[in-house]
Amino acid sequence: MTPVRCLPLLLLLAASACGVPGLEPERDAHRSHDCRSGDVRVDGGTTEDTLAVCAAASSVSGFFRNIGLSRTAAITVLLVDRMPSENGDNVLGCFNAADAQVKVLSWRAASDRGRWLGQSIDRTLYHSLVAHEIAHALAWCNAPGNTLSVRASEYVAYVVMFATMESGRREAILADAPGVSFDREGEISDTFYYLAPSRFGVAAYRHYLRPENGARFLRAVLSGAALPAVD
């Protein structure tokens, strides 16, 4: 039996939540939609949420193909207004490898929760939130034996998320964390991720940008040659 493995996307709550401008159609929990590109099905959410998920899936799939990783599997993205209680109060999304299912808050629910990565969760950032979770799913598909350490899976998910993020938003987030980076592989740890997930993500992306790392290092992570579960 494939072990249940839920990889959560954590939210660092701001002192006050941001308001949501305008109104959106009510969420339809029974609506299902297959994205045109990739093997992604979206259950629930509004039409706008579905479009965001499909756009994120297309961006992430394209990134994996561009670095020579084309394995995929049928993935269901379930849009919910509340995450299961066992995931905790600060979780925006989660990938479960047992059933290749991503659960992620609807945009309205996510934006009501506060700020993420130091930014208000608008539609642009919501695209990246979803991309992070789909990246977890495709990383799992492309890892031998479907196994990755926490630090490996989060490294890949954050790198893909930042690489597919709108450039202005990405630069704003990076500018808020000057000097945060991993200089060597040994600094990339599960502990760092659990203590400071956003800083882990920024540090991972800057590590990836180094000329000696890039796609080569990502492929090594997914093969198990880098960032193994046990050093």
Backbone torsions as a table, in degrees:
resi	resn	phi	psi	omega
1	MET	NA	134.8	177.0
2	THR	-69.4	127.7	-178.5
3	PRO	-66.4	145.2	175.4
4	VAL	-70.9	124.7	-176.7
5	ARG	-136.8	102.9	-175.7
6	CYS	-105.5	119.0	-177.7
7	LEU	-105.5	104.3	-172.1
8	PRO	-86.3	149.9	170.5
9	LEU	-100.2	118.2	-171.7
10	LEU	-94.6	145.5	178.0
11	LEU	-111.3	128.5	171.8
12	LEU	-93.1	107.2	-172.3
13	LEU	-69.1	136.9	174.0
14	ALA	-81.4	171.0	-179.1
15	ALA	-63.7	-33.8	177.5
16	SER	-138.1	141.9	-178.7
17	ALA	-77.1	153.9	178.5
18	CYS	-85.8	144.4	175.9
19	GLY	-74.5	159.4	179.6
20	VAL	-105.9	113.3	-178.8
21	PRO	-71.8	143.3	173.6
22	GLY	74.9	-175.7	-180.0
23	LEU	-123.6	151.4	177.0
24	GLU	-124.9	160.0	176.2
25	PRO	-62.3	153.6	178.8
26	GLU	-64.2	147.2	178.3
27	ARG	-69.3	136.7	177.3
28	ASP	-108.4	101.9	-175.4
29	ALA	-66.2	-16.7	-175.5
30	HIS	-100.8	-0.9	-178.0
31	ARG	-81.6	138.4	179.5
32	SER	-132.6	143.6	-177.3
33	HIS	-145.5	134.3	175.3
34	ASP	-96.4	125.4	178.1
35	CYS	-68.3	148.9	-177.7
36	ARG	-68.6	-37.8	-179.2
37	SER	-107.6	132.2	179.2
38	GLY	85.2	172.3	-177.7
39	ASP	-99.6	59.2	-175.3
40	VAL	-117.9	127.9	174.5
41	ARG	-113.6	137.4	179.4
42	VAL	-111.0	124.9	177.3
43	ASP	-112.9	129.1	177.9
44	GLY	83.0	-171.7	177.9
45	GLY	79.7	176.7	177.3
46	THR	-90.9	171.4	176.7
47	THR	-59.1	-42.0	179.6
48	GLU	-63.4	-39.7	177.6
49	ASP	-63.2	-43.3	180.0
50	THR	-61.2	-43.5	178.4
51	LEU	-61.5	-38.5	178.6
52	ALA	-65.1	-41.4	179.7
53	VAL	-64.4	-45.7	-178.4
54	CYS	-65.2	-38.1	177.4
55	ALA	-65.4	-41.5	178.7
56	ALA	-64.8	-42.2	179.0
57	ALA	-60.8	-41.3	178.8
58	SER	-64.3	-42.5	-179.7
59	SER	-64.1	-45.4	-177.5
60	VAL	-68.0	-43.3	178.4
61	SER	-60.3	-41.0	178.3
62	GLY	-63.0	-40.3	178.5
63	PHE	-61.6	-47.4	-179.6
64	PHE	-62.5	-41.7	178.4
65	ARG	-62.2	-39.5	-177.4
66	ASN	-65.8	-24.0	177.4
67	ILE	-101.4	13.9	173.5
68	GLY	84.7	22.1	180.0
69	LEU	-120.4	101.2	-171.6
70	SER	-112.9	0.4	179.8
71	ARG	-66.2	139.5	179.4
72	THR	-144.8	174.3	177.4
73	ALA	-153.1	162.7	177.4
74	ALA	-65.3	124.6	-177.8
75	ILE	-122.1	133.6	174.0
76	THR	-106.6	128.0	174.6
77	VAL	-104.9	112.7	-179.4
78	LEU	-98.8	116.5	179.7
79	LEU	-91.5	123.9	-173.8
80	VAL	-127.5	157.6	175.9
81	ASP	-90.7	-12.9	178.9
82	ARG	-151.2	132.2	176.7
83	MET	-75.9	152.4	177.2
84	PRO	-54.9	142.7	-174.3
85	SER	-59.8	-29.8	-178.0
86	GLU	-67.8	-16.8	178.9
87	ASN	-82.6	-10.2	179.5
88	GLY	92.9	172.6	-173.3
89	ASP	-84.2	-17.4	-172.2
90	ASN	-105.7	20.9	-175.0
91	VAL	-101.0	128.3	178.1
92	LEU	-95.3	-29.7	-178.3
93	GLY	-160.3	164.9	-175.8
94	CYS	-158.1	137.7	173.2
95	PHE	-107.3	128.0	178.6
96	ASN	-109.7	111.6	-177.2
97	ALA	-69.4	-19.5	-177.8
98	ALA	-63.6	-34.4	-179.3
99	ASP	-129.3	15.4	-179.8
100	ALA	50.9	42.2	-179.0
101	GLN	-114.3	133.4	173.1
102	VAL	-102.3	129.3	169.6
103	LYS	-109.0	132.1	178.4
104	VAL	-145.1	144.9	177.9
105	LEU	-63.7	144.8	170.3
106	SER	-59.7	161.9	-178.9
107	TRP	-59.7	-43.3	-178.9
108	ARG	-60.5	-46.7	-179.5
109	ALA	-64.6	-40.3	-179.9
110	ALA	-66.0	-44.3	-177.7
111	SER	-68.5	-26.1	176.7
112	ASP	-72.3	-16.8	-173.7
113	ARG	-81.2	-17.7	-179.5
114	GLY	128.1	-145.6	-176.8
115	ARG	-105.5	154.0	178.3
116	TRP	-136.5	133.8	-176.5
117	LEU	57.9	28.4	179.1
118	GLY	77.9	9.2	-174.0
119	GLN	-126.6	152.0	171.1
120	SER	-67.8	142.7	-177.0
121	ILE	-86.3	86.6	173.7
122	ASP	-91.5	-172.8	-177.9
123	ARG	-62.4	-36.3	-180.0
124	THR	-63.4	-46.4	-179.5
125	LEU	-72.3	-30.1	177.8
126	TYR	-62.7	-37.9	174.8
127	HIS	-53.8	-43.9	-178.1
128	SER	-71.9	-34.9	176.6
129	LEU	-58.9	-47.6	179.6
130	VAL	-66.5	-40.6	179.7
131	ALA	-58.6	-38.1	179.1
132	HIS	-57.6	-46.5	-177.3
133	GLU	-72.2	-38.2	177.1
134	ILE	-66.6	-34.3	175.7
135	ALA	-62.1	-38.7	174.4
136	HIS	-57.2	-45.2	-177.0
137	ALA	-64.5	-44.6	-179.3
138	LEU	-73.1	-29.8	173.6
139	ALA	-62.2	-44.7	178.1
140	TRP	-58.9	-42.0	179.8
141	CYS	-62.6	-33.3	-173.3
142	ASN	-98.3	6.2	178.3
143	ALA	-98.4	131.1	178.4
144	PRO	-56.2	129.4	179.7
145	GLY	72.2	8.2	179.9
146	ASN	53.0	41.2	179.6
147	THR	-129.3	133.4	175.8
148	LEU	-144.1	145.1	172.2
149	SER	-67.1	162.1	177.6
150	VAL	-58.8	-47.0	-177.7
151	ARG	-63.6	-35.0	178.8
152	ALA	-67.4	-48.1	-178.7
153	SER	-63.8	-40.8	179.9
154	GLU	-70.9	-35.8	176.3
155	TYR	-57.7	-51.1	-178.3
156	VAL	-62.0	-46.4	-176.0
157	ALA	-62.5	-41.8	179.8
158	TYR	-71.2	-39.7	178.4
159	VAL	-61.0	-48.2	-179.3
160	VAL	-63.8	-40.8	179.5
161	MET	-59.1	-49.1	-179.2
162	PHE	-69.0	-37.0	-178.7
163	ALA	-65.6	-29.5	-178.3
164	THR	-101.2	5.4	-179.0
165	MET	-79.2	150.2	173.7
166	GLU	-56.1	132.0	-167.0
167	SER	-61.6	-39.8	-180.0
168	GLY	-63.6	-41.0	178.3
169	ARG	-66.9	-40.7	179.3
170	ARG	-61.6	-45.5	-179.1
171	GLU	-65.1	-34.8	178.2
172	ALA	-65.7	-41.1	179.7
173	ILE	-67.5	-43.9	179.8
174	LEU	-64.8	-36.8	-179.2
175	ALA	-65.6	-26.0	179.1
176	ASP	-78.2	-6.6	-178.7
177	ALA	-133.1	62.3	-178.1
178	PRO	-63.9	138.2	175.4
179	GLY	78.9	-2.9	-179.8
180	VAL	-82.2	113.4	-177.8
181	SER	-163.3	157.6	169.8
182	PHE	-95.8	125.3	179.3
183	ASP	-87.5	-24.8	179.4
184	ARG	-148.7	161.2	-175.1
185	GLU	-57.6	-38.1	-176.3
186	GLY	-62.7	-17.4	179.0
187	GLU	-81.6	-13.8	-176.0
188	ILE	-86.0	104.7	-172.1
189	SER	-130.9	157.1	173.5
190	ASP	-60.0	-40.0	-177.5
191	THR	-59.8	-45.1	178.7
192	PHE	-58.3	-44.7	-179.5
193	TYR	-60.9	-47.8	-177.1
194	TYR	-65.6	-34.3	-178.6
195	LEU	-78.6	-35.3	-174.8
196	ALA	-149.0	75.2	-174.3
197	PRO	-59.8	-38.7	-179.4
198	SER	-67.1	-43.2	178.3
199	ARG	-66.6	-35.6	174.8
200	PHE	-57.9	-45.3	-178.6
201	GLY	-62.6	-43.6	178.3
202	VAL	-63.7	-45.0	-179.7
203	ALA	-63.1	-39.1	179.3
204	ALA	-64.1	-43.6	-178.1
205	TYR	-66.0	-41.0	178.3
206	ARG	-66.8	-34.4	175.1
207	HIS	-63.6	-43.5	179.6
208	TYR	-60.9	-35.3	-177.2
209	LEU	-70.5	-16.7	178.8
210	ARG	-62.4	136.2	-176.0
211	PRO	-54.9	-32.3	-178.1
212	GLU	-79.0	-6.1	-177.7
213	ASN	-108.3	-98.4	176.3
214	GLY	57.3	-144.8	-176.0
215	ALA	-62.6	-32.5	179.1
216	ARG	-59.5	-45.7	-179.0
217	PHE	-68.7	-39.0	177.7
218	LEU	-59.8	-43.7	179.1
219	ARG	-64.2	-36.7	178.0
220	ALA	-66.3	-37.4	177.1
221	VAL	-62.9	-46.8	-176.1
222	LEU	-71.1	-23.7	177.3
223	SER	-82.5	-13.5	-177.3
224	GLY	93.5	-1.6	-179.5
225	ALA	-75.3	-26.3	177.3
226	ALA	-122.6	149.1	-179.6
227	LEU	52.6	47.7	178.0
228	PRO	-67.4	168.0	179.9
229	ALA	-64.2	-34.2	178.8
230	VAL	-128.7	123.1	-180.0
231	ASP	-68.5	NA	NA
